[in-house]
Amino acid sequence: MFILSTFSDLIQIFPEDFQKPSREAIEDNINSKYANKVVQNVGLCVGLHDLLESSEGLIGHGTGIVNVNVKFRLVVFRPFRGEILEGVIKENSVQGIRIALDFFWDIFVPGPSNLFDGCKFNTAEDAWVWYEEGNELFFDKGEVVRFRVEAEQWHDLSPQKPIRGQEEAVAEKKVPYSIIGSMQQGGLGPILWWPNEEGEAEGDAEEGAAEEEA
């Protein structure tokens, strides 16, 4: 789910940071520039892992800003295809299910193609339902679910030159990085559906442990 990625960049240290030790000032500015940002075809940058190299600082003419060439490694969120992750259902729609992690919300499971056979969207309940052998199993909002990573989607959101004749066209809302997932094999979907190693549903096991503690 997380990888280390190496970057080389020119980092600027502003006069208000001069009271900090040089290394601290550089690290703070790297985090300010990259943390929680998506780098195309790399992933979502979480934070600085370590500083590998740094040059002598050069003061910009007339600005007082110190420019430093640095090489560093960042912790990056980029799960691999086929990886199993856990998240929370944030939204059900006719198109599918949107899932969120604590720090990443752009995960989408198209329905019904990437759900179990027999899944249908129930408009009355505003949720996807798996109709299995006479049972109705709901993908309820707020449920913790397991899903498999199937694909990545990248969109370059840098400013683009408008196309002649389409200046007033409404641009489709896109995010720079999103994940397409699936929940169509045993063990995926809401974790309460599946027994643990002792044969109990995971929710029942947690309730039993709570009763023992009481």
C-alpha positions in Angstrom: 0.0 0.0 0.0 2.9 2.4 0.8 6.1 2.7 -1.2 9.3 4.8 -0.9 9.9 7.1 -3.9 13.0 9.2 -4.5 12.7 12.8 -5.6 15.2 15.5 -6.6 13.9 19.1 -6.4 14.8 22.7 -5.8 13.5 23.7 -2.3 13.2 27.3 -1.3 13.8 28.5 2.3 12.1 31.7 3.1 13.5 34.3 5.5 11.0 33.5 8.2 12.5 30.0 8.4 16.1 31.2 9.0 15.8 30.8 12.7 15.4 27.0 12.3 18.3 24.6 11.9 19.1 24.2 8.2 18.0 20.5 8.0 14.7 21.2 9.8 13.9 24.1 7.5 14.5 22.0 4.5 12.4 19.1 5.8 9.6 21.4 6.8 9.5 22.9 3.3 9.6 19.5 1.6 6.6 18.4 3.6 4.8 21.7 2.9 5.3 21.2 -0.8 4.5 17.5 -1.1 2.5 16.2 1.8 -1.1 15.2 0.8 -0.3 16.0 -2.9 -0.6 13.7 -5.8 2.3 13.4 -8.2 1.3 12.1 -11.6 2.2 8.4 -12.1 3.8 8.2 -8.7 1.0 8.4 -6.1 -0.3 10.3 -3.1 2.6 11.7 -1.1 2.1 11.1 2.6 5.3 12.7 4.0 9.0 12.9 4.1 10.9 9.7 5.0 14.5 10.9 4.9 16.8 13.5 3.3 19.5 12.0 1.2 21.5 14.9 -0.2 21.4 18.7 -0.1 23.5 21.4 -1.7 24.8 24.7 -0.3 22.1 27.3 -0.3 22.2 30.1 -2.8 20.4 33.4 -1.9 18.2 34.6 -4.7 19.0 38.1 -6.0 16.7 40.7 -4.4 14.4 38.2 -2.7 16.4 36.9 0.3 15.1 33.4 -0.5 17.6 30.6 -0.2 17.5 27.9 -2.9 18.7 24.4 -2.1 19.0 21.4 -4.4 17.9 18.4 -2.5 17.4 14.6 -3.0 15.0 12.9 -0.6 12.6 10.0 -0.2 8.9 10.3 0.4 6.3 7.8 1.7 3.8 7.4 -1.1 0.4 5.8 -1.1 0.1 3.6 -4.2 -1.4 0.2 -3.7 -0.6 -2.5 -6.3 -3.1 -4.2 -8.5 -4.6 -7.2 -6.7 -3.9 -5.8 -3.2 -6.7 -6.3 -0.7 -7.5 -3.2 1.4 -10.1 -2.3 4.0 -12.2 0.9 3.9 -15.6 2.4 4.7 -18.5 2.8 2.4 -19.1 6.5 2.0 -21.7 6.5 -0.8 -24.0 4.2 -2.7 -25.3 5.2 -6.1 -26.7 3.5 -9.2 -23.2 3.7 -10.7 -21.5 1.8 -7.8 -20.0 2.2 -4.4 -17.6 4.8 -3.2 -15.1 3.8 -0.5 -12.8 5.9 1.7 -9.7 5.2 3.7 -8.8 7.5 6.6 -6.7 9.7 4.3 -7.9 8.8 0.7 -11.5 9.0 -0.5 -11.2 8.4 -4.3 -11.9 4.7 -4.5 -14.8 3.5 -6.6 -16.3 0.0 -7.1 -18.5 0.0 -10.3 -21.8 -1.9 -9.9 -22.9 -4.4 -10.7 -19.9 -5.4 -12.8 -17.4 -5.4 -9.9 -19.8 -6.8 -7.3 -21.1 -10.3 -6.6 -23.4 -11.9 -9.2 -27.0 -11.1 -8.0 -26.2 -7.7 -6.7 -28.8 -5.0 -7.5 -29.2 -1.4 -6.5 -32.2 -1.0 -4.1 -33.6 2.5 -4.7 -35.9 2.3 -1.6 -32.9 1.6 0.7 -30.5 3.7 -1.4 -28.0 0.8 -1.2 -26.6 -2.1 -3.2 -28.0 -5.5 -2.1 -26.6 -9.0 -2.7 -29.5 -11.3 -3.2 -28.0 -14.7 -2.3 -30.1 -17.9 -1.8 -33.1 -16.0 -0.5 -31.1 -13.7 1.7 -30.7 -9.9 1.3 -27.2 -8.7 2.2 -26.8 -4.9 2.2 -23.7 -2.8 1.4 -24.7 -0.2 4.0 -23.2 3.2 4.2 -20.6 3.3 7.0 -19.9 -0.4 6.8 -16.2 -1.5 6.9 -15.5 -3.5 3.7 -12.7 -5.3 2.1 -12.0 -4.7 -1.6 -9.4 -5.6 -4.2 -7.5 -3.0 -6.2 -8.2 -3.5 -9.9 -6.9 -0.4 -11.7 -5.6 3.2 -11.3 -6.9 6.3 -13.0 -4.7 9.4 -13.5 -5.8 12.8 -14.7 -3.5 15.7 -15.3 -5.2 18.7 -13.7 -2.5 21.3 -14.8 -4.0 24.3 -16.6 -4.8 23.5 -20.2 -5.1 25.8 -23.2 -8.8 26.2 -24.0 -10.0 24.5 -27.2 -11.5 27.0 -29.7 -15.3 26.9 -29.6 -15.4 25.0 -26.3 -14.4 27.8 -23.9 -17.7 27.8 -22.1 -18.0 24.0 -21.9 -18.4 22.7 -18.4 -15.5 20.6 -17.5 -16.1 17.2 -16.0 -15.1 17.0 -12.3 -12.0 14.9 -12.0 -9.5 14.0 -9.4 -5.8 13.6 -10.1 -5.6 10.0 -8.8 -8.3 7.5 -8.1 -8.6 3.7 -7.7 -11.0 1.3 -9.2 -11.8 -1.7 -6.9 -13.9 -4.8 -6.9 -15.9 -6.9 -4.3 -16.7 -10.0 -6.2 -15.0 -12.9 -4.4 -15.3 -14.7 -1.1 -14.0 -12.6 1.9 -14.6 -9.3 0.1 -17.5 -6.9 0.9 -18.6 -6.0 4.4 -16.4 -7.8 6.9 -19.4 -8.8 9.0 -20.5 -11.2 6.3 -17.5 -13.5 6.7 -16.6 -15.8 9.6 -13.2 -15.6 11.2 -10.9 -18.5 11.9 -13.0 -19.7 14.8 -16.1 -19.8 12.6 -17.8 -16.8 14.1 -18.8 -13.7 12.3 -16.3 -11.0 13.1 -18.9 -8.8 14.6 -20.1 -11.6 16.9 -16.6 -12.4 18.0 -16.1 -8.7 19.0 -19.4 -8.7 21.0 -18.4 -11.8 22.8 -15.1 -10.4 23.8 -16.7 -7.3 25.1 -19.2 -9.4 27.2 -16.3 -11.4 28.7 -14.5 -8.1 29.7 -17.7 -6.9 31.3 
